[in-house]
Amino acid sequence: MSGAAGNAAAFRRGACPTLPAPMATGDGLLARLALAGPLTPPQAAGLAALARDCGNGIIEVTARGKLQLRGLDAVGAARLAEGVGALGLALREGLGIETSALAGRDPAEAFDPRPLAAAIAQAAQVAGLADRLAPKVSVGIDGGGALGLAGRDLDIAVSPAAAGFRIAAAGVAIGRTPAPGPVVLALLERLAALGPQARMRDLLAAEGAAALGAGLVPAEGRVPSPGEPVGRHALAEGRHGAGRCALGLALPFGQIEAEGLQALAGRAAELGADFIEPAGGRALVIGPLDEARADALAQAAGAAGLIVDAADPLRRIAACPGAPACGSARFATRALARQLVRGLAGGRTVHVSGCVKGCAHPGRADLTIVGLDEGAGIVVEGTPRDAPVRIVPFDAAAGVVRAFLESELG
């Protein structure tokens, strides 16, 4: 069935593409890189050159802060792997463990999440957990800084709490503990026992929060920090000196061309920055910079078409690559998304999804346009998997959606 109410198995997204195992898409192979640390400006420029020489020159930053290179063929993919090694880029492998793009640099952090993340990753590798869990299972270690992990679809989240650490399973606080590592690993083992496709929401539904939190001290839920990467972020003085900041820049729809990344990296280096960190929310965080140099970099980035203002309406429109880049997409999503920017007001969010999988934004949006066999489905306050209130021809979608945005329904 092509509509949003078909077999749930058809909606399940497959294994994540990696550098050694890229994924076939409509514009060739796609390779994803999970960096173990920030890029230097020369490394970012080198990666841009690889994207141009090995693929179609398009680099993406995902909602979780991973890098993707598009348009590869088999030969290009092999050359990319060699080039990444030559650049000295350290990649994370195995279980997905996420921290803030400013982990260890954020003066507002209650703790540095990196040692705990490394310890859990090592223990998970020894236990062979990655091979027994669903590919998209993820753990987030949130140090409580200004740039947090809010909005991430995390199976397990660790955050600071009074006299310990709060543990959340699929967004539900199940308790707190002074020793989160063993608790996280035990939860992952229980999840693995449920099957290789299970996510934490499945385990939570099967066993309940009380059972998962047995032995933990009760803990209230936590309102996470906004986690908006766009803008200026203070840096800890001990490492970067007083008055230094990092500048967060978002990529429109998470995408930048190789020439644009090379120019950005070159300007960042000229201004004294020594790190370029992909960040959750399809952004890059660059520093350290003083205020004057952050202003100069923001001006250059804005002129190049990057998003330098968190209030930019483009920040409230999610759109997957769409056709022809993705073979699953039914229409050109980003062309429609750009047509809708001018009419997006009042804080409304829009998701333009080429198919029911909803890769660009798995959660709910005020208005979702989803590609179906029958046409463009319009979903109000839902996801691409929800039943549309209307289905219209693709060439009529822009006008119909504008009418929805101008109405109380939008």
N, C-alpha and C positions, 0 to 999 in steps of 0.2 A: 504494500500500500504506500502511496506517495505522500499522503497527508501526515499531519503531526500526531495522529492517534494510532499509528501502526504498531507493529511488533517492536517491543522495547529493545530486543537484541539488535535490530537494525540501526538503532540510535547510538549504540555503544561505540565510542571511538577506540581505535586500535592502539597498538604499541607505539610508543613515542619514537620518532626518528632520531638517530644518533649520527655521529661522524662516521663510524665504521659501518653503520647500517642505515643509509639514507632511505627516505620514503618517496615513492613515485607520486607526482602531482601532475596537474595539467600543463605545467611549464617545465617539466623535467624532474630530476631528483631534488629533494630538499634534505639538507643536513642540519641537525640541531646541535649546538654546543652549549653545555652547561659549564661555565667557567668556575674554577676553584678560587679565583681571585680576580682583581681588577686588571684591565688592560693598561699598559702604558700608551701614551700617544703614538709612539712608533709602531707598537704592536697593532693598535687600531688601524693605522694607515696600512700596515702590511696585510691585515685581514681584509681590508677593503680591496686591495690589489688582488688578493686571492679570489675574492668574490667576482671580480671582473674577469680575471684570467681563467678561472675554472668553471664559472657559471654565467648567469645573466647579469651579474653586477648588483643584484638586489640583496640587501641585508635587512633582517627584521629583528626586533626585540619583542619577545612574547610577553603576555600578561604576567608571567612568572619571572621575567628578567633573564630569559635564555636567548641566545643568539641563533638565528637561522639564516642559512645561505641558500638561495634558490637557483633553479635553472641549470643544475648540474647534469652531466651524463656520467656513464660509468668511469670513463677516463678522467673526467674532471673531478669526480668524487675521490678517486685515488690520489690525484695530484693535490687536492685540498687537504687530505689527511697528512700527506707529507709536508705540505706547507705550514700547517698548524703546528706540527712538531718542530719545524725549523724556526718558527717564531718563538718557541719556548712557552706556548700557552698551556697552562695546567688546567685539565678538565676534570670535573666531578664525574664519577662513575657509580653505578649501583643505585641504592635507594636514594630517592629525591629528598634531600634535607635542605630547607630554605632558611636563609637569614636575611636581614635587611641589607640593602646595598651599602649602607654606612655602618655595618656592624664593626664594632671596635673603634669607630671614629666619632660616634654620636655622643656628645656630652650629656644628653638626657637619658642615656641607657642606665637601667638599674644593674645590668650585668652584661659582660661581653658574651654574646651567644656562640661565638665561634669554637671555643674549646669543647663545649657540650655537644655542638653539632658534629665535630670531628670524632668525639668519643662514641657517639651513637652510630655514626657512619662506619667506624671501624668494627664495632661489635656486630652490626648488621651484616657486614661483609663476612666476618668469621662464621656467623650463623647461616649464611647463604639465604638471607631473607629476600633479597631482590628477586631471586629466581622463583620464589614461592608466592610473591605478592602480585597484584594487578599492576601493570606498568605505570599507571598514573597515581599510585599511592604516594602521598607526600607527607612529610613532617615539617613543621615550622617551628623554629626556635626564635622567639621574639624577645629581644632584650629590653623592650619597653621604651625605646627611644622615640624621637619625634617622627622618624620615618619607619613605621611599623609594617606589619604584615596584614593589615586590615583588608578585607575583600578577597583574600586568597581562599580557594577551595581546598582547605587542608584536612587531611584525615586525622592528624594529631597535631595539636598546637601546645607549645610550652611557653608560658609567659610569667613575668615576676608576680609574686603575691607575698603577702605578709608572712615572714618567717619561712619562705620557701618558694615553690614554683607551682603555678596553676597548670593543670592538665585539662585540655578540652579534647573531646572526641567528636568529630564531625560538627564542630561549632558548639557543642554542649559541654559546659564545665562539669567534670566528674569528680574533682577534688584537688587537693594540693599536697605536696610532699617536699621534704628537703633534698630528696635524691631522685630527680626526674628520669635519669638514664635508664635504670632498670624497669621503671614503670612503662616508659615508652616501648622498650624492647618486649616486655610482656604483652602489651597491647598488640604489637605487631605480630607476635607469635599467635595470639588468638585470632587475629584477622587472617593470617595465612592458613590457619586450620579451617577457616570457613570456605576456602577455595581460592583459586588463582585469579578470579575475576571480581572478588568481593572488595567493596570499599567500606570505610569505617561506618558510614551511615547504615550499611546492611548489618554490621555487627551490633550497632547501637539499637537497631530495630529488633534484632533477634534476642539480645540479652538485657537491654535496658541500661540506663545510666548508673543506677544503683549497683548493679552487678559489676560493671566495668570499673567503677570507682571503689570497690570493696577494699578496705585497708587504707584508703586515703582519708585525709582530714577534709571535711566538707568545705567547699569554696564557692563563693558567689561568682556569677558570670562577670566578665570584664568587658567594658566598652573599649574596643581597640582604638588606637590612634588612627587618624584618617589615612595615613600612609601615602599622601599625595607627593609624588616625587618632583613635580614641576615647581621651580622656585629656588630660593636660597636656603641652605641648611648649614647651621653652625657646625664647626668641627672642633673636636677636643683639642685644647691648647697644647697639651703635653707632646703631641705628635706633630702638629702642624704649625704651632705658634699662635699667638694671640690674634684675634680678629680675622681668622681665615674661615672661609666657607666653601661649600661645594654647590655647584649650580646644576639643577635638574632641568633637563630639556626633554620634552616628549616628541616622539616621531609620529607624524600623522599616520594613523592606522598602523603604527608600529613599524614603519618601513622607511628606509633611506637608501639612496643609490650610492654606489662605491665612490664616485667622485665627491659626493656630499660628505661622506664620512671621512675621506682623506682630507678635505678642506677643513672640516671641523677639528680633526686631530691635529692638523698643522697649526691652526690658530690657537688651540688649547696649549700646545707646546710653546708657542711664541709668548703666551701670557704666563708661563711658568707652571702650568698644571702638570702633575705627574701621574694621575690616574683617571681612567675613563671606565666607569662601572655600569654595566647594564643593570637596570632596575625594574622591579615589578611595576606594572602599569605602562609597559612599552616605552621606556624612557632610558636616558643616559644621564648619569650623575658624574660631574667632572670637577676636579679640584686638585690641590687646594688653591684658592684664589682669594685675593683681598676684594673688597667691595668694588673698587674701580675696575679691576680686571674682570670681575664677574659681570659688571655692566657691559664691558667691551665684548665679552664672549656672547652675552645674551643678545646684543645688538647684531652681531655677525650671524648668530644662529637664526634669529628672527628673520633677517633679510634672506636667509637661505631657505625659509619655509618651515623651519622647525617651530614647535610650540613652546613659547617661553612664558606664557601666562596660564595659570591653572584654570582661569575662568573662560578660556577660549572654548567656544562651542564644540570644536573638534574633540575636546576631551570627553564630551558626553555622547559621542557617536562611536559605537564599536562596529567594525566591518571586517569580515574575513577577506582574503584575497579575491574570492569570487571567480567567475569565469573571465578569461580562459585559464587563469593560473591554476585553479583547482578543478580537477575532473569531476568532483561531486557537485559543484555549484551549478545552479540552474540559470544564473544571470550575473551581470557585471555589478557586483555589490558596491564597490567603492565609487563608481560613477554616480550611482543613486545617492550614496551617503553624502557626497559633496554637494549634490543638488539640495539636500535637506538642511545643510548647515545654517543657511540664512534664516530659515524659519524656526530654528530651535531656540526657544526662550523659556524663561521661568524654571530653569533647573531640570527640565525634562531630559530623560535619557532615551536614546534610540539604539537599537541593535539591528543591523542589516546583515542577515545570514544567508549565504548561498544555498544552504540545505538545512535539514532538521538537526544536524549534529551540533550546531551552535558553537563552533570552535573558538570564535573570537570573544564570546561572552557567555559562558555556560549559565549564568544566573538570570534573574528577571530584569526586564527593562520596562520603562513606561510604555514604549511602543516597539514592537519587533516586526520586521518585515522578513519573511522566510521564503526561500525558493522551493516551490513544490512543482510536481509535474503539471498541475492544473494552472499554475501561475504564481503570483506573489501573494502569499498569505499574510494577513495583517492581524497581529496578536496584541491585545491590549493588556498591559500589566502582567506579562508572562514571559515565557521562553519560546524558542523555536519549536519545542516539542508540544506546546499547548495548542488547543484547537483555535484556529483563526476565526475572527468575527466576520471577515470577508476574504475572498480570493479574487484578485483582479489580474488582468493581463499585465505582463511585465512593463510594457511601454506606457501603461496608464498609472503605474505605481506611484510615481513622483507626485502627480496631482492629487491622487487620493490620499496619500500620506500627509501632504501639506494640509489638506482639509481636516484630517484627524488631529494634527498638531495645533491647528487653530481652534479646535473645538474643545469642549470640556473633557472629552474622552482622552485627548492626548496628554 
